[in-house]
Amino acid sequence: MKITDARFIKSSFSKDDLPPDIYPEYAFIGRSNVGKSTLINMLVGRRNLAKTSSTPGKTRSINHFLINNRWYLVDLPGYGYAKVSKKDRDQWQKMIFDYLRNRKSLMVLFVLVDARLEPQKNDLEFIKNLGKNQIPFLIVFTKADKVSNNQLIHNITLFKKAMLRDWEELPELVITSAVTGRGKEQLLEIINSLNQDFDAFGRKQIKVKKDNKND
């Protein structure tokens, strides 16, 4: 898929303020400072479509971008560390899960995980909550260019092992780098395939591949 047009549509602070759900949607989320905005900009080939910042927790709204007049890319607030109050973080969490549970046009959630790090508790807890709520998702490892290949394999292997403590099988995993463009075509192919399903059937009822072991 070639991106020929990418436009910011609006920022929303509640599910009642979202744009009409007439296009298939692909949402991106991750721990604060995971490189989400940089990855989004790489994906659509725009330098400043999503605003990047050195300050964790900058994204505080649900941001919709219309791509090729065909589908929405949705930039969600991060989770984990942010220089905000617990009250604000709790409000963001509620807003995010209201969106994820109720948005009929949401095709899949891309959960971004920093490939430089060994498994992080807040990533694993967030992913577990997705399973409990039967929200379809993929794992996207970011910043793969920042570590050696051996370290990359090591960290991803540990992440898989950590997930398998609670999951019977793993979701699809994509390794990316906003610097080299690694993973871009794979992500766009996933989106393109799901767009075709949306045309044929409406929202694709993707099932999370399994329930949590302990649920």
PLY file of the C-alpha trace (Angstrom):
ply
format ascii 1.0
element vertex 215
property float x
property float y
property float z
element edge 214
property int vertex1
property int vertex2
end_header
0.00 0.00 0.00
1.27 3.47 -0.89
0.38 6.43 1.35
-0.57 9.39 -0.86
-2.51 11.52 1.62
-2.45 11.85 5.42
-4.47 14.48 7.26
-5.14 15.30 10.89
-8.89 15.19 11.54
-9.44 15.92 15.23
-8.48 15.31 18.84
-11.09 13.80 21.14
-11.22 13.67 24.92
-14.13 11.25 25.27
-15.77 8.50 23.22
-18.73 10.83 22.64
-16.49 13.32 20.85
-15.03 10.89 18.30
-15.49 11.39 14.54
-18.13 9.22 12.81
-16.95 5.60 12.56
-17.37 5.29 8.79
-13.79 4.19 8.07
-11.79 1.24 9.38
-9.53 2.31 12.26
-6.06 1.22 13.35
-5.00 2.45 16.78
-1.46 2.77 18.13
-0.57 2.73 21.81
2.47 2.08 23.95
4.32 2.90 27.11
5.36 6.55 27.36
8.52 7.28 25.34
8.24 4.10 23.25
8.66 6.07 20.02
5.02 6.00 18.96
4.87 9.35 17.17
8.14 8.69 15.34
6.87 5.30 14.18
3.57 6.77 12.99
5.41 9.42 10.99
7.63 6.76 9.42
4.63 4.62 8.57
2.80 7.36 6.66
5.93 9.03 5.25
5.31 12.39 6.94
7.90 14.07 9.15
5.53 15.82 11.56
2.09 14.27 11.18
2.18 13.04 14.78
3.92 15.46 17.13
7.03 14.08 18.77
8.33 15.26 22.12
11.09 14.47 24.61
8.46 14.79 27.35
6.78 11.46 28.16
2.99 11.53 28.25
2.56 14.35 25.75
-0.36 12.69 23.92
-3.43 13.28 26.09
-6.25 12.81 23.61
-7.47 10.34 21.00
-6.09 11.72 17.73
-7.59 10.69 14.39
-5.69 10.97 11.10
-7.39 10.15 7.80
-5.09 8.20 5.47
-5.71 8.06 1.71
-9.32 9.15 2.37
-9.72 5.48 3.18
-8.85 4.62 6.79
-8.15 6.20 10.16
-4.85 5.98 11.97
-5.54 6.64 15.65
-2.86 7.91 18.04
-3.79 7.01 21.63
-2.31 8.36 24.90
0.57 6.34 26.28
0.51 4.38 29.51
3.08 3.93 32.24
5.34 6.78 33.30
4.12 10.31 32.68
4.54 13.55 34.62
0.86 13.78 35.46
-1.27 12.98 38.47
-2.71 9.53 39.18
-6.16 11.05 38.67
-5.23 12.13 35.14
-3.70 8.72 34.35
-6.85 6.98 35.59
-8.99 9.24 33.39
-6.82 8.44 30.36
-7.08 4.72 31.11
-10.86 4.90 31.28
-11.04 6.96 28.08
-8.74 4.51 26.25
-10.68 1.39 27.25
-14.04 3.07 26.53
-12.72 3.65 23.02
-11.20 0.20 22.59
-14.28 -1.67 23.83
-16.94 0.37 22.06
-15.50 1.62 18.75
-17.21 -0.54 16.13
-14.83 0.43 13.31
-11.66 -0.46 15.25
-9.97 -3.25 13.32
-6.92 -3.88 15.48
-4.78 -2.23 18.13
-1.02 -2.02 17.57
0.69 -2.26 20.97
4.18 -0.77 20.79
6.93 -2.28 22.94
10.49 -0.93 23.25
12.79 -3.60 21.77
15.76 -2.23 23.75
14.27 -3.36 27.05
13.59 -6.65 28.77
9.88 -7.27 29.53
8.24 -4.40 31.41
5.48 -5.00 33.95
3.21 -2.23 32.66
3.39 -3.59 29.09
2.44 -7.08 30.24
-0.38 -5.83 32.48
-1.83 -3.67 29.72
-1.74 -6.56 27.26
-3.39 -8.85 29.80
-6.24 -6.33 30.13
-6.69 -6.41 26.36
-7.21 -10.15 26.56
-9.73 -9.81 29.36
-11.69 -7.36 27.22
-11.33 -9.41 24.01
-9.71 -6.50 22.15
-7.84 -7.59 18.97
-4.17 -6.55 19.02
-0.71 -7.09 17.59
2.66 -6.47 19.25
4.99 -4.01 17.50
8.58 -3.87 18.76
10.10 -0.41 18.22
13.66 0.96 18.06
15.13 -2.30 16.76
18.05 -0.37 15.27
19.15 0.75 18.75
20.31 -2.70 19.87
22.46 -5.49 18.45
20.69 -8.36 16.74
21.67 -10.70 19.58
20.21 -8.34 22.18
17.08 -7.88 20.07
16.54 -11.65 19.88
17.25 -11.96 23.61
14.72 -9.28 24.61
11.99 -10.58 22.32
12.53 -14.14 23.53
12.16 -12.99 27.13
9.02 -11.06 26.21
7.47 -14.13 24.59
8.28 -16.25 27.64
6.75 -13.63 29.94
3.56 -13.51 27.87
3.25 -17.29 27.80
2.87 -17.31 31.57
-0.61 -15.84 31.03
-1.36 -16.69 27.41
-1.80 -20.01 25.66
-0.41 -18.66 22.39
1.07 -15.41 21.13
-0.37 -12.71 18.88
1.40 -11.65 15.72
4.70 -9.83 16.37
6.24 -7.14 14.13
9.77 -5.76 14.54
10.21 -2.13 13.46
12.67 0.71 13.20
11.63 4.26 12.40
15.25 4.94 11.35
15.68 2.13 8.82
12.03 1.66 7.87
12.06 -1.94 9.05
8.55 -3.31 9.48
6.83 -0.55 7.52
5.71 -2.71 4.62
4.60 -5.47 6.97
2.38 -3.10 8.96
0.91 -1.54 5.81
0.19 -4.98 4.38
-1.68 -5.94 7.57
-3.73 -2.74 7.32
-4.39 -3.23 3.61
-5.62 -6.77 4.18
-7.97 -5.70 6.97
-9.26 -2.80 4.85
-10.40 -5.38 2.31
-12.18 -7.31 5.05
-13.87 -4.10 6.20
-15.14 -3.50 2.66
-16.51 -7.02 2.49
-17.90 -7.54 5.97
-17.82 -4.28 7.96
-15.74 -4.49 11.10
-13.69 -7.68 11.04
-14.53 -9.67 14.14
-10.96 -10.65 14.91
-10.81 -12.76 18.01
-7.89 -12.43 20.37
-6.21 -15.75 19.66
-6.89 -17.09 23.13
-8.13 -16.12 26.56
-5.78 -15.54 29.45
-4.94 -18.83 31.16
-6.23 -17.67 34.51
-9.49 -16.06 33.35
0 1
1 2
2 3
3 4
4 5
5 6
6 7
7 8
8 9
9 10
10 11
11 12
12 13
13 14
14 15
15 16
16 17
17 18
18 19
19 20
20 21
21 22
22 23
23 24
24 25
25 26
26 27
27 28
28 29
29 30
30 31
31 32
32 33
33 34
34 35
35 36
36 37
37 38
38 39
39 40
40 41
41 42
42 43
43 44
44 45
45 46
46 47
47 48
48 49
49 50
50 51
51 52
52 53
53 54
54 55
55 56
56 57
57 58
58 59
59 60
60 61
61 62
62 63
63 64
64 65
65 66
66 67
67 68
68 69
69 70
70 71
71 72
72 73
73 74
74 75
75 76
76 77
77 78
78 79
79 80
80 81
81 82
82 83
83 84
84 85
85 86
86 87
87 88
88 89
89 90
90 91
91 92
92 93
93 94
94 95
95 96
96 97
97 98
98 99
99 100
100 101
101 102
102 103
103 104
104 105
105 106
106 107
107 108
108 109
109 110
110 111
111 112
112 113
113 114
114 115
115 116
116 117
117 118
118 119
119 120
120 121
121 122
122 123
123 124
124 125
125 126
126 127
127 128
128 129
129 130
130 131
131 132
132 133
133 134
134 135
135 136
136 137
137 138
138 139
139 140
140 141
141 142
142 143
143 144
144 145
145 146
146 147
147 148
148 149
149 150
150 151
151 152
152 153
153 154
154 155
155 156
156 157
157 158
158 159
159 160
160 161
161 162
162 163
163 164
164 165
165 166
166 167
167 168
168 169
169 170
170 171
171 172
172 173
173 174
174 175
175 176
176 177
177 178
178 179
179 180
180 181
181 182
182 183
183 184
184 185
185 186
186 187
187 188
188 189
189 190
190 191
191 192
192 193
193 194
194 195
195 196
196 197
197 198
198 199
199 200
200 201
201 202
202 203
203 204
204 205
205 206
206 207
207 208
208 209
209 210
210 211
211 212
212 213
213 214
